[in-house]
Amino acid sequence: MNLREDANRHLDHPPARGQSFVYAAEQRLTKRLAEGAPRWIAPAHLSLIGAGGAALAAAALVGCDAWPELVWVVPPAMAVNWYGLTADLPLARSRGDESPGAGMAHHVAELFSHITLIIAYGFSPFLTLRAAAAVLVCYLLFSSYAYIRAATRHVQQMAYIGLGVTEFRILVAFWPFAAIALGVPESLHDHLPAIDVAVIGLALVAVLGLFGKLLKDGRSIAAASAAAASNQKK
C-alpha cells in the first residue's frame, strides 16, 4: 500500500461530490433534460447558454437602477443559467463524450457566471459594492479550497453545509424581491447600511469556518501521513 492509498484509508472522506439539499432531485431532473436534448446541441453549447443566462441576469440587475421593471428578467435568466450549467456535463456523460474540453467549458462558464453576477449585484440597487466585494472574496476562497481538495485529496466538494451552486442561483434569482420587501434599496445611501453589516458579518463567519475546516483537514492529513510512515518502518 502506498502513501496515498494509506492516507485515503485513514481519512474520513465525504462523498465524491458534496451534496446540497437539492442534489438528488436535481440529478434526476438534469438526467432527463440531457436525454431529451436535441442531437445537434453539444455540451459546450449548453455551457455557453448557461453563461449567456448569467450575462443577461447581470445586465438586468445593473439596469434595475434606471428601469426597475427589469427585476422580472432576473429569475428566468437564472433559470437559463441553471439549465445550461447543470445539463452540460450530464449530456456529455450520456453521449460518452467526457472530454477535457467539455469540462473546461463548463468550469470556465461557471466561474464567469458567478463572478459576473456577484459584481453586477454590487452595481445594482439590491446590494452595496462593499457587500458584493465581501461575497466575492468568500466565493474565491471557497472555490480555491474546493480546487485544492480536488487536487490533493481527489474530492470534489460542491456544497458546504448543504448549500451548493443551485442554492446560490436560487438566492441570486430571488434576492432582488426579498431586498425590495426589506427596504434595502432605500437604505443603500446610509453611512453603514444594515445589509453591509449582515453580509460582512456572515462573510467573516464563513471565512473563519473555512479556516477551521482547513486546519482540521491539515491535522487529518498529517495524522494519516504519520501512520503511513510508521507502517512503512515496520
N, C-alpha and C positions, 0 to 999 in steps of 0.2 A: 504493500500500500504506500503510495507516495504522499508527500506532504499535503497536497491539495485535497486528495481523497480523504485523508485523516481529518483535515480541518472541516471538510463538509460533513463528515460523520459526527463530529463533536458539536458543530454549531446547530442551533435551532433555527432552521430556515423557515421563512414564511412561504406561501405558495409562489410558484414561478412568476406569477403576475399578481401584485397586491390587488385584492378585490375590493371594490367600492360597494356601496349599498345597492346600486342598480346593476352591478356587473353581470349577474346570471341572466336576468331578464333581457338586458341589452345584448348579450351574446346570442341569445336565441333569435332576437329580432334582426340583428345585423346579418346573421347567417341566412335568414330568409331573404333579406334585401339583396345580399350578394348573389344568391341563387337566382333571383329574379331579374338581375341586371342584364341589359342587352349585351350581346356578344361584342358589339363594336366599342363598348366602354372598357377602357383599360384601368387598372388600379391607379396609375398615375393621373388619369383624368379625374377620378374621384378625389384624389389628394388636391388637385388644382381647384375643383369645385368647392371643397371644404375651405381652402384658403380664400377663395372668392367670396364665400359667405361671410367669413370673418372681416374681410375688407369692406364689404357692404355694411355690416353691423357697425364697424368702427366709423365709417363715414356718416352714418345716421346718428351715432352718439355725438360726434363733434357738431353736426349740423343742428342738433336739437336746441342749441343755444339761440339760433336765429329762427328755426322752424320747429317748434315743439311737437308738432304732429308727426315728425319723423320718428318719434319714440316707438310708433307702431311697426316700424320696419325692423326693429332690433330682434324681436322673437323669431319671426320667420327666417331672417338672415342667419340667426344662430342655429335654427333647425337645419338649414342647408349646410352650415359648417359641421354640425354633428353628423349628418348623413355622409358627407364626403370623407370625413376623417375617422369614422368608425366602420364604414363599409369597405374602404380601400384594401386594407390588409386581409380581411376575410375573403374578399373577391380574389385576391392573389392566391391565397391558400386553396380556395375551391377550384382554381384553374391550374394548380401545381406550378405557379409562377412566383415562388418566394425568392425573387432575385434581390441582390443588394440594392439595385436601382429602385425597386418598389418601396423597400424600407427607407431608403434615403429620401425619396419624395414625400413619404408620409411624415417623417420626423421633421424635415425642413418646413413643410406646410404647417405642421402643428406648432412648431416654435414660432414661425412667422405669425400665425393666428393669435397665439396667446400674448405675445409681446405687443402686437399691434392693438389688440383690444384693451390691454391694460393702459397703454399710453393714451389711447383715444378717450378712455374714461377720465384721465387727468385733464383733458381739454373739453370735457362735457359739463353740463350743469349738475351732474349727479355725484361727482367726486372731485376733490381738490387735487392739484398736481402733487402736493406733498403726500397725500394718502395713496395716490396711484404709484408714486415712487416707492413707498413702503411695500406695497403689494408686489411691485416688480422685483424688488430686492428679495423678497421671500420666494417668489416664483423661481428666480435664477438660482437661489441657494438650494431649494428642494430639487430642482431639475438637475443641478450639478451633482447632488448627493445620489440621486437615482441613477445617474450615469456611472458614478464611481462604484456603486453597489453592483451594477450590471457588469462592469469591467473586472472587478476584483472578487466578487462572490457569485457571479453568474445568476443574479436575482434581478428581475425586472419588477420593481415595486412601483406600481402605477397609482397607488392610493395610500393615504395616510389617515388613520382613524376613520376609515370608511368613506373618506372624501377623495374623489378622483377627478379625472378630466371632465366626465359628463356632469358631475355636480358643479364643477366650475362653470361649464357652459350654461347650465340652468341659472346659476347666480348672475352671470353676465346678461342673460336674456331678460331676467325679470327684476333685477335691481333698480332700473330706472323707475318702475312703477312703485316699488317699495320706497325709493328715495322721495318720490313726489308725495306719497302718503305721509312720510315722516317729516316733510318740510325741509329736506336737505337743500334743494336749490336756493331757497330763501336765506339759508344760514351760511352759505359759502363766502359771503362778504364779511363775516365776523372775523375778529382778530384771531381767534382759535376756534374754528367750528367744531361742534361735538363729533361730527363724523371723523375728523382728523384724530381726535383723542381716542375714539373707539378703534379705528383701523390701525393706528400706530401701536396702540396697546396690544391689540391682538397679534400684530406682526412681531412684537417683541416676545410675546409668549410663544409664538410659533418658532422663532429662531432659537430661543432657549431650549424648547423641546427638541429641536433638530440637533443641537449640540449635545444634549443629553443622550440622544439615540446614537450619535457618533461616538461618544465615549463608551457607551455600552457595547457597541459593535467592536470597537477597538479592544476592549478587555476580552471579549469573547474570542476574537481572532488571536490575541496574544496567548490566551489560555490554551487554545487548540494547537497553536504552533509549539508551545512548550511541551504539551502532551505528546505531540508527534515527535519532537526531538528526543524526548525521554524514551519513547518506544523504539526509536531507531538505535539508541545506545544499548538496548537490552539484547 
